[in-house]
Amino acid sequence: MIEIINVARVLREALATPYRIMVTRATGALVRDRIELKLQVSACQAAVLDFREVELLDLSCADEVVAKLLRGGQAKFVAIAGLHEELREQVHEVLEPQRLAVTVVHDEGGPELLGSVSEDARLAFRELCEAGGTSDELARRLDWPAARARAAMEALESLRLAQHDDDGHTLIPFA
């Protein structure tokens, strides 16, 4: 099950105000605490944080909400949606130095990665979006040695961007 969380709604509930701007570390911590509670109650394995109604997000809130959830929140897999360009820049700026990455889900088109990911992991992610498969199949399609494909897949798994199951490596179906 995938939990869709409207971040602006959580912000309004946390602060009891109509604002759609997320600034200060304290605000981010309040929002993250409420998101973690929602995830704990739902017992879901994946969550999409929907930022469509958020107008402004500063670095401290991006760190509190996105980066800290990625580092160890209640959901095993986290994606984000609804990022306009300014929010996207803030999230990327927080994730990059912490060597974190997140799947960005778009209304149209496939998912993409945001944050710190090696070029091999990025290529493997794109290939998984297209066809899924095992690391051996990935190596064949990309004309890579098997060890290179395995390393790229392990990198995606360690960042909780993909999972391994009986059918090979797959992305979480957030869309």
Steps between C-alpha positions, in 0.01 A plus 500: 500500500617850418407792721453833319570787740397855414786693664315836495207341684736356761655847537156657555413234760833542679487879525125564478559771239407531132860563391662292228858602571737272685779687675703434816638174630235492775220510242668223300536285812129545585399401148736201494374378838141507371599323179681230697193455720279461192739241359518313828122481529456389138783244517570561132827407339507797261398864506476784250546846648285729285636857493256638238341750740825611668610842376836536675739256663823613663808282544439428867146373431619297202759340726252431779222364281667331203856413604415377849214285368736349244761430765274298719134586507212261546454420130740262332468688171435874455434695181403860442257663258386846403834678517517826311848620405579697819397213727694258282817708542462511879447125528794425271726738693418317824532146361822539300750561784336231714536247216125436500263465207127477447265394223302790355161400364351710221138528386619427148805302403702259705672545833840662535770522762588807702804522723834325516517194277790363297467513123484119488218493755318771303531297178389185680198687640398613151539147371287364785234757411496362148521126554577389858695177521794342672848646521612247235228622262596858577866423426402347166275792397758764601797296375661512845696238691276313748688644799434857383127433463486332843678797659256747339202296620642472851548878506134550407390251767716662769337836425156333512435591136447142384431163652599145422238231470457164328463670161819702531536867587198723481413856576222573746181568298439848643309629200 
